């Protein structure tokens, strides 16, 4: 996140979120590429928020921007809202990729007849 975004968001939301964001911007910035242009406001920082904290921060940013829960961001705070939406999306847990053999077993199981187990064994009936 850029110093500008962290400071702008801190001004916008205030409170404990502002303290966390200002603390992040007070640290050492990430190294700038050789062809980087811009002053201190373009310094970049690694921000590590827990997913729940990031989601709460995004809700607060959206409230301050006057946005309804599912409303697309527009206006002067559009970039701020989008940056935090992207940050939250990056923190969202990813579904692990399914191994090809597991997918093949699922496909095989779904093509079996009338509830037969995937390995073709007969099902035992239990009396209750």
C-alpha positions in Angstrom: 0.0 0.0 0.0 1.2 3.5 -0.7 2.0 6.0 2.0 -0.7 8.2 0.4 -3.4 5.5 0.6 -2.5 4.7 4.2 -2.6 8.3 5.3 -5.8 9.1 3.3 -7.5 6.0 4.8 -6.4 6.9 8.3 -7.8 10.4 7.9 -11.0 9.0 6.5 -11.7 6.3 9.1 -10.0 7.6 12.3 -9.9 5.6 15.5 -8.0 2.4 16.0 -7.8 1.8 12.3 -6.0 5.1 11.8 -3.5 4.1 14.5 -2.8 0.8 12.7 -2.4 2.4 9.3 -0.2 5.2 10.6 2.0 2.7 12.3 2.4 0.8 9.0 3.4 4.0 7.2 5.9 4.9 10.0 7.9 1.8 9.2 10.6 1.4 6.5 9.2 1.6 3.0 9.8 -1.2 0.5 12.7 -0.6 -1.8 11.8 1.4 -4.8 12.6 0.2 -8.4 15.4 2.1 -10.1 12.9 3.7 -12.6 10.5 4.8 -9.8 9.1 8.3 -10.0 7.5 10.2 -7.2 8.2 11.4 -3.7 7.5 10.2 -0.2 3.8 9.9 -0.9 4.5 7.1 -3.3 6.5 5.0 -0.8 5.1 1.5 -0.6 4.6 -0.5 2.6 3.7 -4.1 3.3 0.4 -4.1 5.3 -0.5 -7.2 7.2 -4.1 -7.2 8.4 -6.1 -10.2 9.5 -8.9 -11.0 7.1 -11.6 -9.9 9.6 -9.8 -6.7 10.4 -9.4 -5.9 6.7 -13.1 -6.6 6.1 -14.1 -4.3 9.0 -11.8 -1.6 7.6 -13.3 -1.9 4.2 -16.8 -1.6 5.6 -15.7 1.6 7.4 -14.2 3.0 4.3 -17.3 2.2 2.3 -19.5 3.8 5.0 -17.3 7.0 4.9 -17.6 7.0 1.1 -21.4 6.9 1.5 -21.7 3.6 -0.3 -24.5 1.0 0.3 -23.2 -2.5 1.0 -23.4 -3.7 -2.7 -23.0 -0.3 -4.4 -20.1 0.1 -6.8 -17.6 2.8 -5.7 -17.7 6.1 -7.5 -16.5 9.7 -6.9 -13.5 11.0 -5.1 -13.0 8.0 -2.9 -13.3 5.4 -5.6 -9.6 4.5 -5.7 -9.4 4.2 -1.9 -12.4 1.9 -1.8 -11.1 -0.2 -4.7 -7.6 -0.6 -3.1 -9.1 -1.9 0.1 -11.5 -4.2 -1.8 -8.5 -5.7 -3.7 -6.6 -6.0 -0.4 -9.5 -8.0 1.1 -9.8 -10.1 -2.0 -6.1 -11.0 -1.7 -6.6 -12.1 1.9 -9.6 -14.3 1.1 -8.8 -18.0 1.7 -8.1 -19.7 -1.6 -9.6 -23.1 -2.3 -6.8 -25.6 -2.6 -6.4 -27.0 -6.1 -7.9 -30.5 -6.3 -5.5 -33.2 -7.3 -6.3 -34.7 -10.7 -6.8 -38.2 -9.3 -9.3 -36.9 -6.7 -11.3 -35.2 -9.5 -11.3 -38.4 -11.5 -12.6 -40.4 -8.5 -15.4 -37.9 -8.1 -16.3 -38.2 -11.8 -16.3 -41.9 -11.5 -18.4 -41.9 -8.4 -21.0 -39.7 -9.9 -21.4 -42.0 -12.9 -22.2 -45.1 -10.7 -25.6 -46.7 -10.7 -28.2 -46.0 -8.0 -26.0 -45.2 -5.1 -23.4 -47.9 -5.6 -20.1 -47.1 -3.8 -17.3 -45.8 -6.1 -15.2 -49.0 -5.7 -18.1 -51.2 -7.0 -18.5 -53.0 -3.7 -22.0 -53.9 -2.6 -23.5 -51.8 0.1 -24.4 -53.4 3.4 -27.9 -52.7 4.6 -28.3 -52.0 8.3 -31.4 -52.8 10.2 -32.3 -50.3 12.8 
